[in-house]
């Protein structure tokens, strides 16, 4: 680059100077690499046949030799004009500098001028809002400070977001002309700052802040399914329409654990998904993504409902067998096609081993019903008829046999109750202190047998225990009353303990009748009336005895132990008296 200088000549002759160098000082401001013209003249009062003429660049404390270095001849009193071009290569130095020329021991330094690496120019973007797939255009001019066109050089274009560069490119710049176009693709949406940095070989540079652009990668589309509710094995139709773009789209559908992909060139699409037979019921998310070749995308999440279909009825009990008074936990559930709980009503009808209904109840699917077994639940297999709206099945459970008795002492009797659920026909052993007696026990569940212990031992207190097979019951201390007729009678009535009381009652009545017969027969006619009266009274007492027994145990005939002791004693004394009178 060449800069013209205005030559200033001194017209006056200074005779005292042996040599004079005149240098143009109008250098202005220059960029690195500029060419400057060093102009002026040399005037000597003597002839110099040959000497070195040179020029240096002075910047601060640094001296840079310019490419002006040659041998010249200067004649006496004749001006030697010089005009040399030099490029300002300062190794990157910039700031205030001056030029110094030297010849034959004389030198002249110019005034300071500025060397800068700055450039200037105007560069523009084509618009501020872009979508992926749009063209970004950058154009303008770059100039040196002296308005010469920047040439040659390079430009670096960057798009940055959140202090991170997302895009960069390099262009060549000739004659200061910037012209750049690029297709925006595969970038995240957001606000980007756009910068152009230009540089040349000499180190001149400038950063052009081109402002911000808004970039979006969203596609506009409408997507839907053909309906909201589906049955297993139906088809879902996914429909979509893209509202902008140029075509060429990849549609991705995520449903459950499956991903479906399809490419479409048109702006509308249909896609069908076959539902599985065992798909879970309830709400399901269906995600639709649409991508184009530039990186624009659309995403939407749809929700569909799978209708549950009952497929299985399952029922069970918590264990296989139970004892009386246990709780039977009955689990019953209707499942749908996806093994999920299906809401339904379930009827439970429970039958005992004799096929008699013991419970009939409706429960909800998935619930647990607790059946409390009775104390005397009969042993054997029980059947549960389980029925839902669409299914039915039977399940079984078993009630085990329980042989169990209880014993207590009441009204001068040992009473044995059957607390189990089976009939007992066995022998029991009664312990009164160190003595034992065996009796037969024959009873049904819930029945009570009574045993009169009068006449077995002397009157007094005894420790009473009862044993049936592996069961032993400590009744505790009891009081045994003194025996007599009542003891003999009741002892006969309860002898062996397991024989039914009515048998001994009949025998006792027969014995009494025989005794009365002989009493009345031997006493004569005089006593006939009394004998008949006494017989009637005896019959009446026996009737009362029977009635009292029936009150204690309605299902059984009365036991002799229930006869009032005073009445029996009076009856016995009357019988003895009449026998003596005879």
CORBELWO-V955441 format. One record per residue. N is the residue number from 1. PSI is psi in whole degrees, 0 to 359 (* if undefined). Layout:
# CORBELWO-V955441
{{N:PSI} {N:PSI}}
This chain:
# CORBELWO-V955441
{{1:138} {2:131} {3:127} {4:141} {5:145} {6:121} {7:126} {8:124} {9:140} {10:120} {11:345} {12:141} {13:125} {14:105} {15:339} {16:339} {17:134} {18:334} {19:149} {20:131} {21:123} {22:126} {23:134} {24:131} {25:1} {26:73} {27:335} {28:211} {29:138} {30:153} {31:162} {32:136} {33:355} {34:154} {35:125} {36:152} {37:122} {38:109} {39:149} {40:201} {41:164} {42:134} {43:121} {44:155} {45:13} {46:162} {47:135} {48:110} {49:323} {50:128} {51:167} {52:129} {53:130} {54:163} {55:138} {56:151} {57:122} {58:117} {59:106} {60:231} {61:6} {62:147} {63:124} {64:125} {65:124} {66:159} {67:45} {68:98} {69:105} {70:163} {71:129} {72:165} {73:130} {74:130} {75:158} {76:132} {77:20} {78:126} {79:131} {80:109} {81:138} {82:147} {83:95} {84:140} {85:139} {86:138} {87:137} {88:92} {89:105} {90:14} {91:28} {92:357} {93:143} {94:155} {95:210} {96:130} {97:170} {98:166} {99:134} {100:130} {101:148} {102:144} {103:131} {104:45} {105:357} {106:151} {107:159} {108:133} {109:137} {110:169} {111:161} {112:144} {113:167} {114:136} {115:126} {116:151} {117:9} {118:149} {119:175} {120:168} {121:181} {122:123} {123:140} {124:156} {125:154} {126:331} {127:178} {128:335} {129:132} {130:155} {131:148} {132:133} {133:346} {134:163} {135:126} {136:123} {137:131} {138:125} {139:158} {140:196} {141:146} {142:131} {143:155} {144:172} {145:337} {146:15} {147:5} {148:150} {149:140} {150:117} {151:133} {152:172} {153:180} {154:156} {155:140} {156:119} {157:130} {158:144} {159:120} {160:146} {161:131} {162:46} {163:27} {164:134} {165:126} {166:343} {167:142} {168:148} {169:157} {170:134} {171:158} {172:143} {173:124} {174:138} {175:31} {176:7} {177:123} {178:120} {179:111} {180:138} {181:139} {182:148} {183:122} {184:123} {185:155} {186:41} {187:146} {188:153} {189:159} {190:189} {191:124} {192:143} {193:136} {194:128} {195:146} {196:119} {197:123} {198:145} {199:151} {200:184} {201:332} {202:351} {203:1} {204:142} {205:163} {206:141} {207:116} {208:116} {209:108} {210:6} {211:198} {212:150} {213:151} {214:122} {215:128} {216:145} {217:25} {218:136} {219:147} {220:124} {221:161} {222:126} {223:149} {224:170} {225:162} {226:340} {227:178} {228:330} {229:136} {230:150} {231:156} {232:145} {233:4} {234:173} {235:134} {236:126} {237:117} {238:121} {239:145} {240:155} {241:124} {242:130} {243:343} {244:168} {245:184} {246:5} {247:164} {248:78} {249:145} {250:122} {251:126} {252:128} {253:125} {254:123} {255:119} {256:230} {257:12} {258:147} {259:129} {260:137} {261:144} {262:146} {263:135} {264:141} {265:334} {266:172} {267:353} {268:153} {269:156} {270:140} {271:139} {272:135} {273:125} {274:125} {275:144} {276:159} {277:324} {278:28} {279:143} {280:144} {281:166} {282:195} {283:139} {284:141} {285:139} {286:116} {287:130} {288:128} {289:138} {290:127} {291:141} {292:182} {293:347} {294:350} {295:359} {296:146} {297:160} {298:141} {299:136} {300:146} {301:121} {302:157} {303:130} {304:161} {305:129} {306:124} {307:129} {308:139} {309:122} {310:132} {311:337} {312:140} {313:122} {314:137} {315:146} {316:165} {317:162} {318:341} {319:175} {320:327} {321:156} {322:164} {323:159} {324:144} {325:4} {326:164} {327:127} {328:116} {329:119} {330:118} {331:131} {332:129} {333:139} {334:129} {335:150} {336:192} {337:337} {338:20} {339:30} {340:156} {341:130} {342:128} {343:120} {344:164} {345:137} {346:131} {347:132} {348:117} {349:119} {350:127} {351:140} {352:179} {353:340} {354:14} {355:29} {356:137} {357:126} {358:348} {359:145} {360:110} {361:149} {362:133} {363:167} {364:148} {365:132} {366:0} {367:171} {368:126} {369:131} {370:118} {371:119} {372:114} {373:144} {374:164} {375:323} {376:33} {377:128} {378:144} {379:157} {380:192} {381:128} {382:146} {383:135} {384:117} {385:113} {386:125} {387:125} {388:189} {389:324} {390:345} {391:161} {392:153} {393:162} {394:140} {395:158} {396:153} {397:164} {398:139} {399:123} {400:159} {401:142} {402:114} {403:114} {404:137} {405:164} {406:153} {407:142} {408:162} {409:123} {410:135} {411:46} {412:22} {413:146} {414:122} {415:131} {416:121} {417:142} {418:105} {419:0} {420:194} {421:18} {422:156} {423:144} {424:127} {425:86} {426:177} {427:135} {428:154} {429:129} {430:128} {431:124} {432:100} {433:242} {434:8} {435:151} {436:151} {437:141} {438:137} {439:155} {440:137} {441:122} {442:108} {443:156} {444:165} {445:135} {446:354} {447:154} {448:128} {449:140} {450:143} {451:123} {452:123} {453:6} {454:143} {455:349} {456:321} {457:170} {458:157} {459:137} {460:186} {461:138} {462:152} {463:121} {464:130} {465:151} {466:138} {467:130} {468:110} {469:243} {470:355} {471:134} {472:126} {473:125} {474:103} {475:328} {476:195} {477:131} {478:161} {479:121} {480:121} {481:162} {482:141} {483:181} {484:212} {485:318} {486:319} {487:318} {488:319} {489:309} {490:328} {491:321} {492:323} {493:329} {494:13} {495:139} {496:355} {497:328} {498:352} {499:137} {500:138} {501:330} {502:333} {503:312} {504:332} {505:317} {506:317} {507:319} {508:318} {509:319} {510:317} {511:315} {512:318} {513:320} {514:317} {515:315} {516:321} {517:311} {518:327} {519:310} {520:325} {521:320} {522:340} {523:346} {524:177} {525:330} {526:326} {527:6} {528:318} {529:316} {530:323} {531:315} {532:319} {533:315} {534:323} {535:317} {536:320} {537:320} {538:318} {539:320} {540:320} {541:319} {542:324} {543:316} {544:319} {545:318} {546:317} {547:320} {548:320} {549:319} {550:330} {551:323} {552:317} {553:89} {554:328} {555:359} {556:157} {557:160} {558:153} {559:145} {560:340} {561:341} {562:354} {563:133} {564:130} {565:321} {566:319} {567:317} {568:321} {569:318} {570:318} {571:318} {572:316} {573:321} {574:318} {575:320} {576:318} {577:314} {578:325} {579:324} {580:321} {581:329} {582:*}}
